[in-house]
């Protein structure tokens, strides 16, 4: 395996056993930047398969995303994956961004259509000279031959999908366009993840699908986010959280316990790993790792 191959996430997931990965977002200010690098430092010893850095709507964090992924590639032992969206970009602009990533030593791209500025439930309007579908972006990135490509998956369906079957067709199209792996949106029922995997496998695609994990530390906030992205909180889970509503510490502990239980079920059922949405903090992820008996 060449050094370049060793940097490709799809190969690592397929050949390296269980994958553990973390997602960060570009901070807004200097204090946020310090918090981000503290989280990266705290989670680094767990030797994640990769870490991903999100990309603001319409390219609003383009420079920060490139800078952070470049620093991770340059100054840490971790493999970065940079997000890239179709929103607000022409094909020429996307090519220039890919040039920046390539020059920075970033070898993995999360290729996303992205959400309209009014949110994922708003009507989609493509940028003149740009793309309408993530599969088009995947094809462009794949044509360079230098990147491994990840894509998004939605266990409960994307808000704009006509059905779960149609949503699976979209994911399969991205795989056939050249995606090497997928990472799901957050979800809270293991069966939603396994049903998604079954739908994709039934279409003849064996692309690894990593489940995305977000612990419920604030039920109201998670519900509001879920309404936007099409993720629901099952009543039995909400009941467990609400039973502790008078004790914030107990709410947090129950949210961590629920996330750990979900992780255990997913791994036992054959998930190839876990992808944690960290919100640029390490504490909750480390607490889940402790419950899973995962140590440095």
C-alpha positions as CSV (number, residue, x, y, z in Angstrom):
1,X,0.0,0.0,0.0
2,X,1.4,3.4,-0.9
3,X,1.4,6.4,1.5
4,X,-1.4,7.9,-0.6
5,X,-3.5,4.7,-0.3
6,X,-2.9,4.7,3.5
7,X,-4.6,8.1,3.6
8,X,-7.8,7.0,1.9
9,X,-10.7,6.5,4.4
10,X,-12.7,4.1,2.3
11,X,-9.8,1.6,2.2
12,X,-9.2,2.0,5.9
13,X,-12.8,1.3,6.8
14,X,-12.9,-1.8,4.6
15,X,-9.6,-3.2,5.7
16,X,-8.9,-1.7,9.1
17,X,-11.5,-3.2,11.4
18,X,-13.9,-1.0,13.3
19,X,-13.7,2.7,12.5
20,X,-14.1,5.5,15.0
21,X,-14.2,9.1,13.7
22,X,-15.1,12.6,14.9
23,X,-16.7,15.6,13.3
24,X,-15.8,19.2,13.9
25,X,-17.0,22.5,12.5
26,X,-15.0,25.7,11.8
27,X,-15.2,28.0,14.9
28,X,-16.5,31.5,14.7
29,X,-13.9,33.2,16.9
30,X,-10.6,32.8,18.7
31,X,-12.2,31.2,21.8
32,X,-13.9,28.7,19.6
33,X,-10.7,27.9,17.8
34,X,-9.0,27.2,21.1
35,X,-11.9,24.9,22.1
36,X,-11.7,23.1,18.8
37,X,-8.0,22.3,19.1
38,X,-8.4,21.3,22.7
39,X,-11.1,18.8,21.6
40,X,-8.8,17.5,18.8
41,X,-6.0,17.1,21.2
42,X,-8.1,15.2,23.7
43,X,-9.6,12.8,21.1
44,X,-6.4,12.3,19.1
45,X,-5.0,9.6,21.4
46,X,-7.9,7.4,20.5
47,X,-6.4,7.2,17.0
48,X,-9.6,7.9,15.0
49,X,-9.7,6.5,11.5
50,X,-10.4,10.1,10.4
51,X,-11.8,13.4,11.5
52,X,-14.1,15.5,9.4
53,X,-14.5,19.3,9.2
54,X,-17.8,20.7,8.0
55,X,-18.4,23.4,5.4
56,X,-20.7,26.3,6.0
57,X,-23.8,26.8,3.8
58,X,-22.9,28.5,0.5
59,X,-19.2,28.3,1.2
60,X,-19.4,30.6,4.2
61,X,-16.6,28.8,6.0
62,X,-14.6,27.8,2.9
63,X,-11.3,29.4,4.0
64,X,-11.6,28.2,7.6
65,X,-12.4,24.7,6.5
66,X,-9.4,24.5,4.2
67,X,-7.2,26.0,6.8
68,X,-8.3,23.6,9.6
69,X,-8.1,20.5,7.4
70,X,-4.7,21.5,6.2
71,X,-3.4,22.0,9.8
72,X,-4.8,18.6,10.8
73,X,-3.1,17.0,7.8
74,X,0.2,18.9,8.5
75,X,0.4,19.0,12.3
76,X,-1.3,15.8,13.6
77,X,-1.3,12.1,13.0
78,X,-5.0,12.2,12.1
79,X,-6.5,11.9,8.6
80,X,-8.8,14.8,7.8
81,X,-11.8,14.7,5.6
82,X,-13.0,18.0,4.3
83,X,-16.7,18.7,3.6
84,X,-17.6,20.3,0.2
85,X,-21.1,21.3,-0.9
86,X,-22.8,22.3,-4.2
87,X,-24.6,25.3,-2.6
88,X,-23.5,28.7,-3.9
89,X,-20.7,27.4,-6.1
90,X,-20.1,27.1,-9.8
91,X,-18.2,24.1,-11.1
92,X,-15.2,26.3,-11.7
93,X,-15.3,27.4,-8.0
94,X,-15.6,23.8,-6.9
95,X,-12.5,22.9,-9.0
96,X,-10.6,25.7,-7.3
97,X,-11.6,24.5,-3.8
98,X,-10.4,21.0,-4.7
99,X,-7.1,22.5,-5.9
100,X,-6.8,24.1,-2.4
101,X,-7.5,20.8,-0.7
102,X,-5.1,18.9,-2.9
103,X,-2.3,21.4,-2.3
104,X,-3.0,21.1,1.5
105,X,-2.5,17.3,1.4
106,X,-6.1,16.5,2.1
107,X,-7.0,13.3,0.4
108,X,-10.6,12.7,1.5
109,X,-13.8,14.7,0.6
110,X,-17.3,14.6,2.0
111,X,-19.3,15.4,-1.1
112,X,-22.7,17.0,-0.3
113,X,-25.4,18.7,-2.2
114,X,-25.8,20.9,0.9
115,X,-28.9,22.7,2.2
116,X,-30.5,25.9,0.9
117,X,-29.9,29.0,3.0
118,X,-33.4,28.7,4.4
119,X,-32.7,25.1,5.7
120,X,-33.0,21.5,4.5
121,X,-36.8,21.7,4.0
122,X,-36.6,24.7,1.7
123,X,-37.0,24.3,-2.0
124,X,-33.7,23.6,-3.8
125,X,-32.5,26.1,-6.4
126,X,-29.2,25.2,-8.1
127,X,-26.5,27.8,-8.6
128,X,-26.1,29.0,-12.2
129,X,-23.1,27.0,-13.6
130,X,-23.2,24.6,-10.6
131,X,-24.6,21.3,-9.7
132,X,-28.1,20.1,-8.7
133,X,-27.2,16.7,-7.2
134,X,-24.5,15.3,-4.9
135,X,-23.9,12.5,-7.4
136,X,-22.7,15.1,-9.9
137,X,-20.2,16.5,-7.3
138,X,-19.1,12.9,-6.6
139,X,-18.4,12.3,-10.3
140,X,-16.4,15.5,-10.5
141,X,-14.2,14.7,-7.5
142,X,-13.8,11.1,-8.5
143,X,-12.6,12.2,-11.9
144,X,-9.5,13.7,-10.4
145,X,-8.4,10.3,-9.1
146,X,-6.7,11.7,-6.0
147,X,-9.5,11.7,-3.4
148,X,-11.5,9.2,-1.5
149,X,-15.1,10.3,-1.3
150,X,-17.7,10.1,1.5
151,X,-21.3,11.0,1.1
152,X,-24.3,11.6,3.5
153,X,-26.9,9.0,4.3
154,X,-30.3,9.5,6.0
155,X,-31.7,6.6,8.1
156,X,-35.1,8.2,8.3
157,X,-34.9,9.7,4.8
158,X,-33.8,13.2,3.6
159,X,-36.6,15.7,4.2
160,X,-37.0,16.2,0.4
161,X,-37.2,12.5,-0.4
162,X,-40.5,11.1,-1.6
163,X,-40.0,7.9,0.3
164,X,-37.4,5.7,2.0
165,X,-37.0,3.7,-1.2
166,X,-36.4,6.8,-3.2
167,X,-33.9,8.0,-0.7
168,X,-32.0,4.7,-0.9
169,X,-32.0,5.1,-4.7
170,X,-30.2,8.5,-4.3
171,X,-27.6,6.9,-2.0
172,X,-27.0,4.1,-4.4
173,X,-26.6,6.6,-7.2
174,X,-23.9,8.4,-5.2
175,X,-22.1,5.1,-4.6
176,X,-22.2,4.2,-8.3
177,X,-20.8,7.7,-9.1
178,X,-17.7,6.9,-7.1
179,X,-18.4,7.3,-3.4
180,X,-16.3,5.0,-1.3
181,X,-18.3,5.2,2.0
182,X,-21.2,7.0,3.6
183,X,-21.8,8.7,7.0
184,X,-25.4,8.9,8.3
185,X,-27.2,11.8,9.8
186,X,-27.9,11.5,13.5
187,X,-30.6,9.0,14.5
188,X,-31.8,7.3,17.7
189,X,-33.3,3.9,16.7
190,X,-30.8,1.2,15.6
191,X,-33.4,-0.4,13.4
192,X,-33.5,2.8,11.3
193,X,-29.8,2.4,10.5
194,X,-30.1,-1.4,9.8
195,X,-33.1,-0.9,7.6
196,X,-31.2,1.7,5.6
197,X,-28.3,-0.7,5.2
198,X,-30.7,-3.5,4.1
199,X,-32.2,-1.2,1.4
200,X,-28.8,-0.3,0.0
201,X,-27.6,-3.9,0.0
202,X,-30.8,-5.0,-1.7
203,X,-29.8,-2.8,-4.6
204,X,-26.5,-4.5,-5.0
205,X,-24.3,-1.9,-3.3
206,X,-21.9,-2.9,-0.4
207,X,-20.5,0.5,0.4
208,X,-19.6,0.9,4.1
209,X,-22.2,3.1,5.9
210,X,-21.0,4.6,9.2
211,X,-23.7,5.5,11.7
212,X,-23.6,9.1,13.0
213,X,-23.9,9.5,16.8
214,X,-25.2,12.5,18.6
215,X,-25.9,12.2,22.3
216,X,-29.0,13.9,23.6
217,X,-27.7,16.4,26.1
218,X,-30.6,18.9,25.5
219,X,-33.8,17.3,24.4
220,X,-35.4,20.5,23.2
221,X,-32.4,21.4,21.0
222,X,-32.2,17.9,19.5
223,X,-35.9,17.9,18.7
224,X,-35.6,21.3,17.0
225,X,-32.6,20.2,15.0
226,X,-34.4,16.9,14.2
227,X,-37.4,18.7,12.8
228,X,-35.1,20.5,10.3
229,X,-33.2,17.4,9.1
230,X,-35.9,14.8,9.4
231,X,-34.8,13.0,12.5
232,X,-37.2,12.0,15.2
233,X,-36.7,11.3,18.9
234,X,-38.7,8.1,19.8
235,X,-41.1,8.6,22.6
236,X,-39.5,5.9,24.8
237,X,-36.2,7.8,24.6
238,X,-37.9,11.2,25.2
239,X,-39.6,9.6,28.3
240,X,-36.3,8.5,29.7
241,X,-34.8,12.0,29.3
242,X,-37.9,13.8,30.6
243,X,-38.1,11.6,33.7
244,X,-34.9,13.4,34.8
245,X,-35.9,16.9,33.7
246,X,-35.5,18.5,37.1
247,X,-31.8,17.4,37.3
248,X,-29.5,18.7,34.5
249,X,-26.7,16.3,35.5
250,X,-29.1,13.4,35.4
251,X,-30.4,14.4,32.0
252,X,-26.8,14.5,30.7
253,X,-26.0,11.1,32.2
254,X,-29.1,9.6,30.7
255,X,-28.2,11.1,27.3
256,X,-24.8,9.6,27.4
257,X,-26.2,6.2,28.6
258,X,-28.7,6.2,25.7
259,X,-25.9,7.0,23.2
260,X,-23.7,4.2,24.5
261,X,-26.6,1.7,24.3
262,X,-27.2,2.7,20.7
263,X,-23.5,2.3,19.9
264,X,-23.4,-1.1,21.5
265,X,-26.4,-2.3,19.5
266,X,-25.0,-0.9,16.2
267,X,-21.6,-2.5,16.7
268,X,-23.1,-5.8,17.7
269,X,-25.3,-5.7,14.6
270,X,-22.3,-5.3,12.3
271,X,-21.9,-1.6,11.8
272,X,-18.4,-0.9,10.5
273,X,-17.7,1.7,13.1
274,X,-19.1,4.9,14.7
275,X,-18.9,8.6,13.7
276,X,-19.4,11.1,16.5
277,X,-20.8,14.6,16.1
278,X,-18.7,16.4,18.7
279,X,-19.9,20.0,18.5
280,X,-16.2,20.8,18.9
281,X,-16.2,19.4,22.4
282,X,-14.6,16.1,23.6
283,X,-16.2,15.4,27.0
284,X,-19.4,13.7,25.8
285,X,-17.6,11.5,23.3
286,X,-15.0,10.5,25.9
287,X,-17.8,9.6,28.3
288,X,-19.4,7.4,25.7
289,X,-16.0,5.8,25.0
290,X,-15.7,5.1,28.8
291,X,-19.1,3.4,28.8
292,X,-18.1,1.3,25.8
293,X,-14.8,0.4,27.5
294,X,-12.8,2.0,24.7
295,X,-9.5,3.2,26.0
296,X,-6.4,4.9,24.6
